């Protein structure tokens, strides 16, 4: 079973696709936070709900 999927927003690069190519600073993708992978849908369903007080 695959626990991770390639991020659809950045195609696994980890860079924000909406940033300008001429910027000197690197902006991380908001969906994967720069990792390039996201949890698979099956994994999200099985993850318990975390409540905070």
mmCIF entry with sequence, helices, sheets and N, C-alpha, C, O atoms, coordinates in Angstrom:
data_MODEL
# 
_entry.id   MODEL 
# 
_entity.id                         1 
_entity.type                       polymer 
_entity.pdbx_number_of_molecules   1 
# 
_entity_poly.entity_id                      1 
_entity_poly.type                           'polypeptide(L)' 
_entity_poly.nstd_linkage                   no 
_entity_poly.nstd_monomer                   no 
_entity_poly.pdbx_seq_one_letter_code       
;(UNK)(UNK)(UNK)(UNK)(UNK)(UNK)(UNK)(UNK)(UNK)(UNK)(UNK)(UNK)(UNK)(UNK)(UNK)(UNK)
(UNK)(UNK)(UNK)(UNK)(UNK)(UNK)(UNK)(UNK)(UNK)(UNK)(UNK)(UNK)(UNK)(UNK)(UNK)(UNK)
(UNK)(UNK)(UNK)(UNK)(UNK)(UNK)(UNK)(UNK)(UNK)(UNK)(UNK)(UNK)(UNK)(UNK)(UNK)(UNK)
(UNK)(UNK)(UNK)(UNK)(UNK)
;
_entity_poly.pdbx_seq_one_letter_code_can   XXXXXXXXXXXXXXXXXXXXXXXXXXXXXXXXXXXXXXXXXXXXXXXXXXXXX 
_entity_poly.pdbx_strand_id                 A 
# 
loop_
_entity_poly_seq.entity_id 
_entity_poly_seq.num 
_entity_poly_seq.mon_id 
_entity_poly_seq.hetero 
1 1  UNK n 
1 2  UNK n 
1 3  UNK n 
1 4  UNK n 
1 5  UNK n 
1 6  UNK n 
1 7  UNK n 
1 8  UNK n 
1 9  UNK n 
1 10 UNK n 
1 11 UNK n 
1 12 UNK n 
1 13 UNK n 
1 14 UNK n 
1 15 UNK n 
1 16 UNK n 
1 17 UNK n 
1 18 UNK n 
1 19 UNK n 
1 20 UNK n 
1 21 UNK n 
1 22 UNK n 
1 23 UNK n 
1 24 UNK n 
1 25 UNK n 
1 26 UNK n 
1 27 UNK n 
1 28 UNK n 
1 29 UNK n 
1 30 UNK n 
1 31 UNK n 
1 32 UNK n 
1 33 UNK n 
1 34 UNK n 
1 35 UNK n 
1 36 UNK n 
1 37 UNK n 
1 38 UNK n 
1 39 UNK n 
1 40 UNK n 
1 41 UNK n 
1 42 UNK n 
1 43 UNK n 
1 44 UNK n 
1 45 UNK n 
1 46 UNK n 
1 47 UNK n 
1 48 UNK n 
1 49 UNK n 
1 50 UNK n 
1 51 UNK n 
1 52 UNK n 
1 53 UNK n 
# 
_struct_asym.id          A 
_struct_asym.entity_id   1 
# 
_struct_conf.conf_type_id            HELX_P 
_struct_conf.id                      HELX_P1 
_struct_conf.pdbx_PDB_helix_id       AA1 
_struct_conf.beg_label_comp_id       UNK 
_struct_conf.beg_label_asym_id       A 
_struct_conf.beg_label_seq_id        41 
_struct_conf.pdbx_beg_PDB_ins_code   ? 
_struct_conf.end_label_comp_id       UNK 
_struct_conf.end_label_asym_id       A 
_struct_conf.end_label_seq_id        46 
_struct_conf.pdbx_end_PDB_ins_code   ? 
_struct_conf.beg_auth_comp_id        UNK 
_struct_conf.beg_auth_asym_id        A 
_struct_conf.beg_auth_seq_id         41 
_struct_conf.end_auth_comp_id        UNK 
_struct_conf.end_auth_asym_id        A 
_struct_conf.end_auth_seq_id         46 
_struct_conf.pdbx_PDB_helix_class    1 
_struct_conf.details                 ? 
_struct_conf.pdbx_PDB_helix_length   6 
# 
_struct_conf_type.id          HELX_P 
_struct_conf_type.criteria    ? 
_struct_conf_type.reference   ? 
# 
_struct_sheet.id               AA1 
_struct_sheet.type             ? 
_struct_sheet.number_strands   2 
_struct_sheet.details          ? 
# 
_struct_sheet_order.sheet_id     AA1 
_struct_sheet_order.range_id_1   1 
_struct_sheet_order.range_id_2   2 
_struct_sheet_order.offset       ? 
_struct_sheet_order.sense        anti-parallel 
# 
loop_
_struct_sheet_range.sheet_id 
_struct_sheet_range.id 
_struct_sheet_range.beg_label_comp_id 
_struct_sheet_range.beg_label_asym_id 
_struct_sheet_range.beg_label_seq_id 
_struct_sheet_range.pdbx_beg_PDB_ins_code 
_struct_sheet_range.end_label_comp_id 
_struct_sheet_range.end_label_asym_id 
_struct_sheet_range.end_label_seq_id 
_struct_sheet_range.pdbx_end_PDB_ins_code 
_struct_sheet_range.beg_auth_comp_id 
_struct_sheet_range.beg_auth_asym_id 
_struct_sheet_range.beg_auth_seq_id 
_struct_sheet_range.end_auth_comp_id 
_struct_sheet_range.end_auth_asym_id 
_struct_sheet_range.end_auth_seq_id 
AA1 1 UNK A 4  ? UNK A 6  ? UNK A 4  UNK A 6  
AA1 2 UNK A 37 ? UNK A 39 ? UNK A 37 UNK A 39 
# 
loop_
_atom_site.group_PDB 
_atom_site.id 
_atom_site.type_symbol 
_atom_site.label_atom_id 
_atom_site.label_alt_id 
_atom_site.label_comp_id 
_atom_site.label_asym_id 
_atom_site.label_entity_id 
_atom_site.label_seq_id 
_atom_site.pdbx_PDB_ins_code 
_atom_site.Cartn_x 
_atom_site.Cartn_y 
_atom_site.Cartn_z 
_atom_site.occupancy 
_atom_site.B_iso_or_equiv 
_atom_site.pdbx_formal_charge 
_atom_site.auth_seq_id 
_atom_site.auth_comp_id 
_atom_site.auth_asym_id 
_atom_site.auth_atom_id 
_atom_site.pdbx_PDB_model_num 
ATOM 1   N N  . UNK A 1 1  ? 0.844   -1.181 0.000   1.00 0.00 ? 1  UNK A N  1 
ATOM 2   C CA . UNK A 1 1  ? 0.000   0.000  0.000   1.00 0.00 ? 1  UNK A CA 1 
ATOM 3   C C  . UNK A 1 1  ? 0.885   1.239  0.000   1.00 0.00 ? 1  UNK A C  1 
ATOM 4   O O  . UNK A 1 1  ? 1.877   1.304  0.725   1.00 0.00 ? 1  UNK A O  1 
ATOM 5   N N  . UNK A 1 2  ? 0.529   2.192  -0.795  1.00 0.00 ? 2  UNK A N  1 
ATOM 6   C CA . UNK A 1 2  ? 1.282   3.428  -0.891  1.00 0.00 ? 2  UNK A CA 1 
ATOM 7   C C  . UNK A 1 2  ? 0.722   4.441  0.101   1.00 0.00 ? 2  UNK A C  1 
ATOM 8   O O  . UNK A 1 2  ? -0.447  4.815  -0.004  1.00 0.00 ? 2  UNK A O  1 
ATOM 9   N N  . UNK A 1 3  ? 1.527   4.893  1.062   1.00 0.00 ? 3  UNK A N  1 
ATOM 10  C CA . UNK A 1 3  ? 1.056   5.853  2.055   1.00 0.00 ? 3  UNK A CA 1 
ATOM 11  C C  . UNK A 1 3  ? 1.126   7.284  1.550   1.00 0.00 ? 3  UNK A C  1 
ATOM 12  O O  . UNK A 1 3  ? 0.435   8.160  2.070   1.00 0.00 ? 3  UNK A O  1 
ATOM 13  N N  . UNK A 1 4  ? 1.955   7.531  0.538   1.00 0.00 ? 4  UNK A N  1 
ATOM 14  C CA . UNK A 1 4  ? 2.148   8.887  0.049   1.00 0.00 ? 4  UNK A CA 1 
ATOM 15  C C  . UNK A 1 4  ? 1.901   8.966  -1.449  1.00 0.00 ? 4  UNK A C  1 
ATOM 16  O O  . UNK A 1 4  ? 2.160   8.015  -2.185  1.00 0.00 ? 4  UNK A O  1 
ATOM 17  N N  . UNK A 1 5  ? 1.398   10.108 -1.887  1.00 0.00 ? 5  UNK A N  1 
ATOM 18  C CA . UNK A 1 5  ? 1.201   10.391 -3.302  1.00 0.00 ? 5  UNK A CA 1 
ATOM 19  C C  . UNK A 1 5  ? 2.011   11.631 -3.659  1.00 0.00 ? 5  UNK A C  1 
ATOM 20  O O  . UNK A 1 5  ? 2.262   12.478 -2.801  1.00 0.00 ? 5  UNK A O  1 
ATOM 21  N N  . UNK A 1 6  ? 2.413   11.739 -4.898  1.00 0.00 ? 6  UNK A N  1 
ATOM 22  C CA . UNK A 1 6  ? 3.102   12.943 -5.358  1.00 0.00 ? 6  UNK A CA 1 
ATOM 23  C C  . UNK A 1 6  ? 2.127   14.109 -5.291  1.00 0.00 ? 6  UNK A C  1 
ATOM 24  O O  . UNK A 1 6  ? 0.969   13.976 -5.685  1.00 0.00 ? 6  UNK A O  1 
ATOM 25  N N  . UNK A 1 7  ? 2.583   15.230 -4.803  1.00 0.00 ? 7  UNK A N  1 
ATOM 26  C CA . UNK A 1 7  ? 1.743   16.418 -4.671  1.00 0.00 ? 7  UNK A CA 1 
ATOM 27  C C  . UNK A 1 7  ? 1.256   16.856 -6.053  1.00 0.00 ? 7  UNK A C  1 
ATOM 28  O O  . UNK A 1 7  ? 2.052   17.059 -6.970  1.00 0.00 ? 7  UNK A O  1 
ATOM 29  N N  . UNK A 1 8  ? -0.060  16.997 -6.186  1.00 0.00 ? 8  UNK A N  1 
ATOM 30  C CA . UNK A 1 8  ? -0.639  17.379 -7.473  1.00 0.00 ? 8  UNK A CA 1 
ATOM 31  C C  . UNK A 1 8  ? -0.426  18.856 -7.782  1.00 0.00 ? 8  UNK A C  1 
ATOM 32  O O  . UNK A 1 8  ? -0.406  19.248 -8.949  1.00 0.00 ? 8  UNK A O  1 
ATOM 33  N N  . UNK A 1 9  ? -0.270  19.669 -6.756  1.00 0.00 ? 9  UNK A N  1 
ATOM 34  C CA . UNK A 1 9  ? -0.129  21.112 -6.976  1.00 0.00 ? 9  UNK A CA 1 
ATOM 35  C C  . UNK A 1 9  ? 1.240   21.462 -7.545  1.00 0.00 ? 9  UNK A C  1 
ATOM 36  O O  . UNK A 1 9  ? 1.337   22.281 -8.458  1.00 0.00 ? 9  UNK A O  1 
ATOM 37  N N  . UNK A 1 10 ? 2.295   20.852 -7.021  1.00 0.00 ? 10 UNK A N  1 
ATOM 38  C CA . UNK A 1 10 ? 3.653   21.201 -7.463  1.00 0.00 ? 10 UNK A CA 1 
ATOM 39  C C  . UNK A 1 10 ? 4.315   20.084 -8.262  1.00 0.00 ? 10 UNK A C  1 
ATOM 40  O O  . UNK A 1 10 ? 5.471   20.227 -8.661  1.00 0.00 ? 10 UNK A O  1 
ATOM 41  N N  . UNK A 1 11 ? 3.616   18.973 -8.508  1.00 0.00 ? 11 UNK A N  1 
ATOM 42  C CA . UNK A 1 11 ? 4.146   17.817 -9.244  1.00 0.00 ? 11 UNK A CA 1 
ATOM 43  C C  . UNK A 1 11 ? 5.395   17.226 -8.604  1.00 0.00 ? 11 UNK A C  1 
ATOM 44  O O  . UNK A 1 11 ? 6.272   16.714 -9.301  1.00 0.00 ? 11 UNK A O  1 
ATOM 45  N N  . UNK A 1 12 ? 5.476   17.296 -7.278  1.00 0.00 ? 12 UNK A N  1 
ATOM 46  C CA . UNK A 1 12 ? 6.573   16.673 -6.552  1.00 0.00 ? 12 UNK A CA 1 
ATOM 47  C C  . UNK A 1 12 ? 7.827   17.512 -6.406  1.00 0.00 ? 12 UNK A C  1 
ATOM 48  O O  . UNK A 1 12 ? 8.811   17.044 -5.833  1.00 0.00 ? 12 UNK A O  1 
ATOM 49  N N  . UNK A 1 13 ? 7.822   18.743 -6.909  1.00 0.00 ? 13 UNK A N  1 
ATOM 50  C CA . UNK A 1 13 ? 9.030   19.572 -6.816  1.00 0.00 ? 13 UNK A CA 1 
ATOM 51  C C  . UNK A 1 13 ? 9.182   20.228 -5.450  1.00 0.00 ? 13 UNK A C  1 
ATOM 52  O O  . UNK A 1 13 ? 10.302  20.512 -5.026  1.00 0.00 ? 13 UNK A O  1 
ATOM 53  N N  . UNK A 1 14 ? 8.077   20.474 -4.758  1.00 0.00 ? 14 UNK A N  1 
ATOM 54  C CA . UNK A 1 14 ? 8.121   21.139 -3.463  1.00 0.00 ? 14 UNK A CA 1 
ATOM 55  C C  . UNK A 1 14 ? 8.082   22.647 -3.556  1.00 0.00 ? 14 UNK A C  1 
ATOM 56  O O  . UNK A 1 14 ? 7.943   23.322 -2.536  1.00 0.00 ? 14 UNK A O  1 
ATOM 57  N N  . UNK A 1 15 ? 8.203   23.193 -4.759  1.00 0.00 ? 15 UNK A N  1 
ATOM 58  C CA . UNK A 1 15 ? 8.181   24.641 -4.957  1.00 0.00 ? 15 UNK A CA 1 
ATOM 59  C C  . UNK A 1 15 ? 6.767   25.110 -5.269  1.00 0.00 ? 15 UNK A C  1 
ATOM 60  O O  . UNK A 1 15 ? 6.000   24.402 -5.922  1.00 0.00 ? 15 UNK A O  1 
ATOM 61  N N  . UNK A 1 16 ? 6.431   26.291 -4.805  1.00 0.00 ? 16 UNK A N  1 
ATOM 62  C CA . UNK A 1 16 ? 5.119   26.861 -5.092  1.00 0.00 ? 16 UNK A CA 1 
ATOM 63  C C  . UNK A 1 16 ? 5.020   27.185 -6.578  1.00 0.00 ? 16 UNK A C  1 
ATOM 64  O O  . UNK A 1 16 ? 5.822   27.973 -7.080  1.00 0.00 ? 16 UNK A O  1 
ATOM 65  N N  . UNK A 1 17 ? 4.061   26.601 -7.298  1.00 0.00 ? 17 UNK A N  1 
ATOM 66  C CA . UNK A 1 17 ? 3.967   26.825 -8.740  1.00 0.00 ? 17 UNK A CA 1 
ATOM 67  C C  . UNK A 1 17 ? 3.513   28.232 -9.107  1.00 0.00 ? 17 UNK A C  1 
ATOM 68  O O  . UNK A 1 17 ? 3.616   28.619 -10.271 1.00 0.00 ? 17 UNK A O  1 
ATOM 69  N N  . UNK A 1 18 ? 3.018   29.002 -8.154  1.00 0.00 ? 18 UNK A N  1 
ATOM 70  C CA . UNK A 1 18 ? 2.551   30.354 -8.443  1.00 0.00 ? 18 UNK A CA 1 
ATOM 71  C C  . UNK A 1 18 ? 3.613   31.420 -8.216  1.00 0.00 ? 18 UNK A C  1 
ATOM 72  O O  . UNK A 1 18 ? 3.357   32.598 -8.464  1.00 0.00 ? 18 UNK A O  1 
ATOM 73  N N  . UNK A 1 19 ? 4.794   31.038 -7.752  1.00 0.00 ? 19 UNK A N  1 
ATOM 74  C CA . UNK A 1 19 ? 5.846   32.028 -7.529  1.00 0.00 ? 19 UNK A CA 1 
ATOM 75  C C  . UNK A 1 19 ? 6.476   32.440 -8.853  1.00 0.00 ? 19 UNK A C  1 
ATOM 76  O O  . UNK A 1 19 ? 6.463   31.687 -9.827  1.00 0.00 ? 19 UNK A O  1 
ATOM 77  N N  . UNK A 1 20 ? 7.013   33.620 -8.869  1.00 0.00 ? 20 UNK A N  1 
ATOM 78  C CA . UNK A 1 20 ? 7.655   34.145 -10.072 1.00 0.00 ? 20 UNK A CA 1 
ATOM 79  C C  . UNK A 1 20 ? 8.995   33.448 -10.299 1.00 0.00 ? 20 UNK A C  1 
ATOM 80  O O  . UNK A 1 20 ? 9.694   33.110 -9.344  1.00 0.00 ? 20 UNK A O  1 
ATOM 81  N N  . UNK A 1 21 ? 9.344   33.238 -11.551 1.00 0.00 ? 21 UNK A N  1 
ATOM 82  C CA . UNK A 1 21 ? 10.628  32.605 -11.866 1.00 0.00 ? 21 UNK A CA 1 
ATOM 83  C C  . UNK A 1 21 ? 11.804  33.535 -11.589 1.00 0.00 ? 21 UNK A C  1 
ATOM 84  O O  . UNK A 1 21 ? 12.942  33.078 -11.487 1.00 0.00 ? 21 UNK A O  1 
ATOM 85  N N  . UNK A 1 22 ? 11.543  34.822 -11.466 1.00 0.00 ? 22 UNK A N  1 
ATOM 86  C CA . UNK A 1 22 ? 12.617  35.797 -11.302 1.00 0.00 ? 22 UNK A CA 1 
ATOM 87  C C  . UNK A 1 22 ? 12.889  36.137 -9.840  1.00 0.00 ? 22 UNK A C  1 
ATOM 88  O O  . UNK A 1 22 ? 13.773  36.942 -9.548  1.00 0.00 ? 22 UNK A O  1 
ATOM 89  N N  . UNK A 1 23 ? 12.139  35.531 -8.920  1.00 0.00 ? 23 UNK A N  1 
ATOM 90  C CA . UNK A 1 23 ? 12.370  35.779 -7.498  1.00 0.00 ? 23 UNK A CA 1 
ATOM 91  C C  . UNK A 1 23 ? 13.631  35.064 -7.033  1.00 0.00 ? 23 UNK A C  1 
ATOM 92  O O  . UNK A 1 23 ? 13.938  33.963 -7.491  1.00 0.00 ? 23 UNK A O  1 
ATOM 93  N N  . UNK A 1 24 ? 14.357  35.702 -6.119  1.00 0.00 ? 24 UNK A N  1 
ATOM 94  C CA . UNK A 1 24 ? 15.550  35.085 -5.544  1.00 0.00 ? 24 UNK A CA 1 
ATOM 95  C C  . UNK A 1 24 ? 15.198  34.129 -4.408  1.00 0.00 ? 24 UNK A C  1 
ATOM 96  O O  . UNK A 1 24 ? 15.972  33.224 -4.098  1.00 0.00 ? 24 UNK A O  1 
ATOM 97  N N  . UNK A 1 25 ? 14.038  34.322 -3.788  1.00 0.00 ? 25 UNK A N  1 
ATOM 98  C CA . UNK A 1 25 ? 13.628  33.489 -2.668  1.00 0.00 ? 25 UNK A CA 1 
ATOM 99  C C  . UNK A 1 25 ? 12.789  32.315 -3.155  1.00 0.00 ? 25 UNK A C  1 
ATOM 100 O O  . UNK A 1 25 ? 12.027  32.429 -4.115  1.00 0.00 ? 25 UNK A O  1 
ATOM 101 N N  . UNK A 1 26 ? 12.945  31.192 -2.476  1.00 0.00 ? 26 UNK A N  1 
ATOM 102 C CA . UNK A 1 26 ? 12.214  29.964 -2.792  1.00 0.00 ? 26 UNK A CA 1 
ATOM 103 C C  . UNK A 1 26 ? 10.996  29.877 -1.887  1.00 0.00 ? 26 UNK A C  1 
ATOM 104 O O  . UNK A 1 26 ? 11.125  29.973 -0.666  1.00 0.00 ? 26 UNK A O  1 
ATOM 105 N N  . UNK A 1 27 ? 9.820   29.697 -2.467  1.00 0.00 ? 27 UNK A N  1 
ATOM 106 C CA . UNK A 1 27 ? 8.586   29.568 -1.703  1.00 0.00 ? 27 UNK A CA 1 
ATOM 107 C C  . UNK A 1 27 ? 8.109   28.125 -1.766  1.00 0.00 ? 27 UNK A C  1 
ATOM 108 O O  . UNK A 1 27 ? 8.018   27.543 -2.847  1.00 0.00 ? 27 UNK A O  1 
ATOM 109 N N  . UNK A 1 28 ? 7.802   27.542 -0.598  1.00 0.00 ? 28 UNK A N  1 
ATOM 110 C CA . UNK A 1 28 ? 7.327   26.156 -0.544  1.00 0.00 ? 28 UNK A CA 1 
ATOM 111 C C  . UNK A 1 28 ? 5.871   26.061 -0.970  1.00 0.00 ? 28 UNK A C  1 
ATOM 112 O O  . UNK A 1 28 ? 5.095   27.002 -0.805  1.00 0.00 ? 28 UNK A O  1 
ATOM 113 N N  . UNK A 1 29 ? 5.521   24.920 -1.515  1.00 0.00 ? 29 UNK A N  1 
ATOM 114 C CA . UNK A 1 29 ? 4.142   24.616 -1.890  1.00 0.00 ? 29 UNK A CA 1 
ATOM 115 C C  . UNK A 1 29 ? 3.289   24.576 -0.621  1.00 0.00 ? 29 UNK A C  1 
ATOM 116 O O  . UNK A 1 29 ? 3.729   24.062 0.407   1.00 0.00 ? 29 UNK A O  1 
ATOM 117 N N  . UNK A 1 30 ? 2.076   25.115 -0.690  1.00 0.00 ? 30 UNK A N  1 
ATOM 118 C CA . UNK A 1 30 ? 1.229   25.155 0.510   1.00 0.00 ? 30 UNK A CA 1 
ATOM 119 C C  . UNK A 1 30 ? 0.585   23.809 0.820   1.00 0.00 ? 30 UNK A C  1 
ATOM 120 O O  . UNK A 1 30 ? 0.224   23.554 1.969   1.00 0.00 ? 30 UNK A O  1 
ATOM 121 N N  . UNK A 1 31 ? 0.435   22.949 -0.174  1.00 0.00 ? 31 UNK A N  1 
ATOM 122 C CA . UNK A 1 31 ? -0.208  21.652 0.056   1.00 0.00 ? 31 UNK A CA 1 
ATOM 123 C C  . UNK A 1 31 ? 0.735   20.632 0.686   1.00 0.00 ? 31 UNK A C  1 
ATOM 124 O O  . UNK A 1 31 ? 0.344   19.929 1.618   1.00 0.00 ? 31 UNK A O  1 
ATOM 125 N N  . UNK A 1 32 ? 1.966   20.541 0.194   1.00 0.00 ? 32 UNK A N  1 
ATOM 126 C CA . UNK A 1 32 ? 2.905   19.530 0.702   1.00 0.00 ? 32 UNK A CA 1 
ATOM 127 C C  . UNK A 1 32 ? 3.968   20.132 1.620   1.00 0.00 ? 32 UNK A C  1 
ATOM 128 O O  . UNK A 1 32 ? 4.775   19.401 2.194   1.00 0.00 ? 32 UNK A O  1 
ATOM 129 N N  . UNK A 1 33 ? 3.976   21.453 1.762   1.00 0.00 ? 33 UNK A N  1 
ATOM 130 C CA . UNK A 1 33 ? 4.941   22.175 2.610   1.00 0.00 ? 33 UNK A CA 1 
ATOM 131 C C  . UNK A 1 33 ? 6.383   21.911 2.201   1.00 0.00 ? 33 UNK A C  1 
ATOM 132 O O  . UNK A 1 33 ? 7.279   21.871 3.045   1.00 0.00 ? 33 UNK A O  1 
ATOM 133 N N  . UNK A 1 34 ? 6.603   21.732 0.898   1.00 0.00 ? 34 UNK A N  1 
ATOM 134 C CA . UNK A 1 34 ? 7.954   21.572 0.377   1.00 0.00 ? 34 UNK A CA 1 
ATOM 135 C C  . UNK A 1 34 ? 8.454   20.146 0.315   1.00 0.00 ? 34 UNK A C  1 
ATOM 136 O O  . UNK A 1 34 ? 9.558   19.910 -0.175  1.00 0.00 ? 34 UNK A O  1 
ATOM 137 N N  . UNK A 1 35 ? 7.677   19.179 0.798   1.00 0.00 ? 35 UNK A N  1 
ATOM 138 C CA . UNK A 1 35 ? 8.105   17.779 0.782   1.00 0.00 ? 35 UNK A CA 1 
ATOM 139 C C  . UNK A 1 35 ? 7.952   17.128 -0.585  1.00 0.00 ? 35 UNK A C  1 
ATOM 140 O O  . UNK A 1 35 ? 8.686   16.196 -0.914  1.00 0.00 ? 35 UNK A O  1 
ATOM 141 N N  . UNK A 1 36 ? 7.005   17.610 -1.383  1.00 0.00 ? 36 UNK A N  1 
ATOM 142 C CA . UNK A 1 36 ? 6.758   17.020 -2.695  1.00 0.00 ? 36 UNK A CA 1 
ATOM 143 C C  . UNK A 1 36 ? 5.801   15.847 -2.673  1.00 0.00 ? 36 UNK A C  1 
ATOM 144 O O  . UNK A 1 36 ? 5.413   15.338 -3.725  1.00 0.00 ? 36 UNK A O  1 
ATOM 145 N N  . UNK A 1 37 ? 5.413   15.411 -1.473  1.00 0.00 ? 37 UNK A N  1 
ATOM 146 C CA . UNK A 1 37 ? 4.461   14.304 -1.335  1.00 0.00 ? 37 UNK A CA 1 
ATOM 147 C C  . UNK A 1 37 ? 3.376   14.687 -0.331  1.00 0.00 ? 37 UNK A C  1 
ATOM 148 O O  . UNK A 1 37 ? 3.600   15.499 0.566   1.00 0.00 ? 37 UNK A O  1 
ATOM 149 N N  . UNK A 1 38 ? 2.207   14.092 -0.496  1.00 0.00 ? 38 UNK A N  1 
ATOM 150 C CA . UNK A 1 38 ? 1.098   14.279 0.436   1.00 0.00 ? 38 UNK A CA 1 
ATOM 151 C C  . UNK A 1 38 ? 0.593   12.909 0.869   1.00 0.00 ? 38 UNK A C  1 
ATOM 152 O O  . UNK A 1 38 ? 0.850   11.912 0.195   1.00 0.00 ? 38 UNK A O  1 
ATOM 153 N N  . UNK A 1 39 ? -0.118  12.854 1.976   1.00 0.00 ? 39 UNK A N  1 
ATOM 154 C CA . UNK A 1 39 ? -0.705  11.592 2.424   1.00 0.00 ? 39 UNK A CA 1 
ATOM 155 C C  . UNK A 1 39 ? -1.746  11.146 1.415   1.00 0.00 ? 39 UNK A C  1 
ATOM 156 O O  . UNK A 1 39 ? -2.490  11.963 0.873   1.00 0.00 ? 39 UNK A O  1 
ATOM 157 N N  . UNK A 1 40 ? -1.793  9.852  1.168   1.00 0.00 ? 40 UNK A N  1 
ATOM 158 C CA . UNK A 1 40 ? -2.791  9.332  0.238   1.00 0.00 ? 40 UNK A CA 1 
ATOM 159 C C  . UNK A 1 40 ? -4.175  9.445  0.860   1.00 0.00 ? 40 UNK A C  1 
ATOM 160 O O  . UNK A 1 40 ? -4.309  9.555  2.079   1.00 0.00 ? 40 UNK A O  1 
ATOM 161 N N  . UNK A 1 41 ? -5.197  9.418  0.023   1.00 0.00 ? 41 UNK A N  1 
ATOM 162 C CA . UNK A 1 41 ? -6.570  9.569  0.495   1.00 0.00 ? 41 UNK A CA 1 
ATOM 163 C C  . UNK A 1 41 ? -6.944  8.454  1.464   1.00 0.00 ? 41 UNK A C  1 
ATOM 164 O O  . UNK A 1 41 ? -7.631  8.709  2.453   1.00 0.00 ? 41 UNK A O  1 
ATOM 165 N N  . UNK A 1 42 ? -6.513  7.239  1.203   1.00 0.00 ? 42 UNK A N  1 
ATOM 166 C CA . UNK A 1 42 ? -6.816  6.112  2.086   1.00 0.00 ? 42 UNK A CA 1 
ATOM 167 C C  . UNK A 1 42 ? -6.214  6.321  3.465   1.00 0.00 ? 42 UNK A C  1 
ATOM 168 O O  . UNK A 1 42 ? -6.830  5.985  4.476   1.00 0.00 ? 42 UNK A O  1 
ATOM 169 N N  . UNK A 1 43 ? -5.010  6.877  3.504   1.00 0.00 ? 43 UNK A N  1 
ATOM 170 C CA . UNK A 1 43 ? -4.336  7.126  4.772   1.00 0.00 ? 43 UNK A CA 1 
ATOM 171 C C  . UNK A 1 43 ? -5.070  8.206  5.569   1.00 0.00 ? 43 UNK A C  1 
ATOM 172 O O  . UNK A 1 43 ? -5.146  8.118  6.794   1.00 0.00 ? 43 UNK A O  1 
ATOM 173 N N  . UNK A 1 44 ? -5.607  9.217  4.897   1.00 0.00 ? 44 UNK A N  1 
ATOM 174 C CA . UNK A 1 44 ? -6.336  10.277 5.589   1.00 0.00 ? 44 UNK A CA 1 
ATOM 175 C C  . UNK A 1 44 ? -7.625  9.754  6.214   1.00 0.00 ? 44 UNK A C  1 
ATOM 176 O O  . UNK A 1 44 ? -8.020  10.219 7.284   1.00 0.00 ? 44 UNK A O  1 
ATOM 177 N N  . UNK A 1 45 ? -8.280  8.809  5.576   1.00 0.00 ? 45 UNK A N  1 
ATOM 178 C CA . UNK A 1 45 ? -9.516  8.242  6.118   1.00 0.00 ? 45 UNK A CA 1 
ATOM 179 C C  . UNK A 1 45 ? -9.225  7.440  7.386   1.00 0.00 ? 45 UNK A C  1 
ATOM 180 O O  . UNK A 1 45 ? -10.005 7.489  8.337   1.00 0.00 ? 45 UNK A O  1 
ATOM 181 N N  . UNK A 1 46 ? -8.118  6.708  7.411   1.00 0.00 ? 46 UNK A N  1 
ATOM 182 C CA . UNK A 1 46 ? -7.778  5.857  8.546   1.00 0.00 ? 46 UNK A CA 1 
ATOM 183 C C  . UNK A 1 46 ? -7.196  6.641  9.722   1.00 0.00 ? 46 UNK A C  1 
ATOM 184 O O  . UNK A 1 46 ? -7.160  6.129  10.841  1.00 0.00 ? 46 UNK A O  1 
ATOM 185 N N  . UNK A 1 47 ? -6.743  7.866  9.488   1.00 0.00 ? 47 UNK A N  1 
ATOM 186 C CA . UNK A 1 47 ? -6.121  8.648  10.548  1.00 0.00 ? 47 UNK A CA 1 
ATOM 187 C C  . UNK A 1 47 ? -7.184  9.086  11.563  1.00 0.00 ? 47 UNK A C  1 
ATOM 188 O O  . UNK A 1 47 ? -8.224  9.612  11.165  1.00 0.00 ? 47 UNK A O  1 
ATOM 189 N N  . UNK A 1 48 ? -6.943  8.881  12.870  1.00 0.00 ? 48 UNK A N  1 
ATOM 190 C CA . UNK A 1 48 ? -7.945  9.261  13.871  1.00 0.00 ? 48 UNK A CA 1 
ATOM 191 C C  . UNK A 1 48 ? -8.072  10.782 13.976  1.00 0.00 ? 48 UNK A C  1 
ATOM 192 O O  . UNK A 1 48 ? -7.122  11.521 13.720  1.00 0.00 ? 48 UNK A O  1 
ATOM 193 N N  . UNK A 1 49 ? -9.254  11.223 14.354  1.00 0.00 ? 49 UNK A N  1 
ATOM 194 C CA . UNK A 1 49 ? -9.519  12.644 14.526  1.00 0.00 ? 49 UNK A CA 1 
ATOM 195 C C  . UNK A 1 49 ? -8.837  13.120 15.803  1.00 0.00 ? 49 UNK A C  1 
ATOM 196 O O  . UNK A 1 49 ? -9.024  12.533 16.869  1.00 0.00 ? 49 UNK A O  1 
ATOM 197 N N  . UNK A 1 50 ? -8.052  14.178 15.693  1.00 0.00 ? 50 UNK A N  1 
ATOM 198 C CA . UNK A 1 50 ? -7.339  14.715 16.855  1.00 0.00 ? 50 UNK A CA 1 
ATOM 199 C C  . UNK A 1 50 ? -8.069  15.959 17.347  1.00 0.00 ? 50 UNK A C  1 
ATOM 200 O O  . UNK A 1 50 ? -8.230  16.931 16.609  1.00 0.00 ? 50 UNK A O  1 
ATOM 201 N N  . UNK A 1 51 ? -8.502  15.917 18.584  1.00 0.00 ? 51 UNK A N  1 
ATOM 202 C CA . UNK A 1 51 ? -9.212  17.042 19.175  1.00 0.00 ? 51 UNK A CA 1 
ATOM 203 C C  . UNK A 1 51 ? -8.307  17.733 20.178  1.00 0.00 ? 51 UNK A C  1 
ATOM 204 O O  . UNK A 1 51 ? -7.528  17.086 20.878  1.00 0.00 ? 51 UNK A O  1 
ATOM 205 N N  . UNK A 1 52 ? -8.416  19.041 20.239  1.00 0.00 ? 52 UNK A N  1 
ATOM 206 C CA . UNK A 1 52 ? -7.626  19.784 21.218  1.00 0.00 ? 52 UNK A CA 1 
ATOM 207 C C  . UNK A 1 52 ? -8.572  20.540 22.141  1.00 0.00 ? 52 UNK A C  1 
ATOM 208 O O  . UNK A 1 52 ? -9.651  20.967 21.730  1.00 0.00 ? 52 UNK A O  1 
ATOM 209 N N  . UNK A 1 53 ? -8.158  20.698 23.377  1.00 0.00 ? 53 UNK A N  1 
ATOM 210 C CA . UNK A 1 53 ? -9.007  21.360 24.365  1.00 0.00 ? 53 UNK A CA 1 
ATOM 211 C C  . UNK A 1 53 ? -8.842  22.851 24.314  1.00 0.00 ? 53 UNK A C  1 
ATOM 212 O O  . UNK A 1 53 ? -9.483  23.570 25.080  1.00 0.00 ? 53 UNK A O  1 
# 
